[in-house]
Amino acid sequence: MKDSLNKKVLLITGGAGFIGSNFLEFLLKKYSHYKLINIDNLTYAGNLENLVHIETSNNYTFIKGDICNRELLEHIFNFYDIRGVIHFAAESHVDNSITSPNNFIRTNIIGTFTLLEVARSYWMMGPGKYKKGYEDCRFHHISTDEVYGSLGKEGFFTERSPYAPRSPYSASKASSDMIVKSYYHTYGLNIIITNCSNNYGPKQAREKFIPKIIESALNYNSIPVYGDGTNVRDWLYVTDHCRGIDVVYHFGKIGETYNIGGNNERQNNYVVEKVCEILDEIIPLDDRENNGIKSFKDLISYVKDRPGHDRRYAVDTTKISQELGWRPVENFEETLRETVIWYTGDINRKVLL
């Protein structure tokens, strides 16, 4: 079925997840000439509740499916005439990669390879030769700053930093990055890669650091913090990330990589204490005292550090800023407060609880 409205059809993978669902809403609001096909296997990180605001849109279609299923992907490309891919789908929780690395190898490496093969076969006649009318089709691979390894107290990752992954998760993402790049150099496929820093905001899965803090606090359970809590992350609000993906997909140079960071370096200790302070403000003291605490900070507990726990991440955003005019605009403390409030809402708590 070629789209009857003559809209450009994009395939979004993993769109029921945290960043993907936020990006789908962003894209539908901004581009009326796009039709978006969302494929998601609805594993632990995928949640259809994330898509309730767009599920009835005429420009949106959801398909439950596995990106490792080549036959399904070929059907989707042919049926909808896919003209672009923005690839979010991935296993992404480091702790899970330590206990079950096979899932990460399968989804992040085999899944990405399968997508690339189907896109190449559908868009191209051979190396360097696009089919007529498909010359502007692009494959955008969403990746992570964790592929670069760990930083010391100073310095930043740039797009030229060597890859040095230290967990099965980051190794699987580094592998998929390399495969994507190989399809540009070998076949001339129009690819682009973005490596982002730690995201936060509404709809994030409960296993991630900030939602885990909130979930534990709301249940008056111990709030676990790895090691001594001095690990540093650069926090990127999901809306800023969506804007970055948008500008890179539409205007980035073919074959290039762009780092997207929030310029918000914070120690884990600072983040957990700030979340607790916000919760102290919005949850009455009587409720807390009835559960045996005066402040949610009393629930903070330091636990054995995670194996291979990277000390610090921070990315240099000079390239995307100078070439494409993007820069983060959200204030960390303000948007962290908005995020905490979002999760404490009766409807939104189902994402956590």
HELIX and SHEET records of a PDB file:
HELIX    1   1 PHE A   18  LYS A   30  1                                  13    
HELIX    2   2 LEU A   48  LEU A   51  5                                   4    
HELIX    3   3 ARG A   70  TYR A   80  1                                  11    
HELIX    4   4 VAL A   94  THR A   99  1                                   6    
HELIX    5   5 PRO A  101  PHE A  104  1                                   4    
HELIX    6   6 ILE A  105  GLY A  111  3                                   7    
HELIX    7   7 THR A  112  TRP A  123  1                                  12    
HELIX    8   8 ASP A  145  TYR A  148  5                                   4    
HELIX    9   9 PRO A  168  TYR A  187  1                                  20    
HELIX   10  10 PHE A  209  LEU A  218  1                                  10    
HELIX   11  11 VAL A  238  PHE A  251  1                                  14    
HELIX   12  12 ASN A  268  ILE A  282  1                                  15    
HELIX   13  13 LEU A  285  ASN A  290  1                                   6    
HELIX   14  14 PHE A  296  LEU A  299  5                                   4    
HELIX   15  15 THR A  318  LEU A  324  1                                   7    
HELIX   16  16 PHE A  332  THR A  344  1                                  13    
HELIX   17  17 ASN A  348  VAL A  351  5                                   4    
SHEET    1   A 7 TYR A  60  LYS A  64  0                                        
SHEET    2   A 7 TYR A  34  ASP A  40  1                                        
SHEET    3   A 7 LYS A   8  THR A  13  1                                        
SHEET    4   A 7 GLY A  84  HIS A  87  1                                        
SHEET    5   A 7 ARG A 138  THR A 144  1                                        
SHEET    6   A 7 ILE A 191  CYS A 196  1                                        
SHEET    7   A 7 THR A 257  ILE A 260  1                                        
SHEET    1   B 2 MET A 124  GLY A 126  0                                        
SHEET    2   B 2 LYS A 129  TYR A 130 -1                                        
SHEET    1   C 3 ASN A 198  TYR A 200  0                                        
SHEET    2   C 3 VAL A 232  TYR A 237  1                                        
SHEET    3   C 3 GLU A 265  GLN A 267 -1                                        
SHEET    1   D 2 ILE A 223  TYR A 226  0                                        
SHEET    2   D 2 ILE A 300  VAL A 303  1                                        
END                                                                             
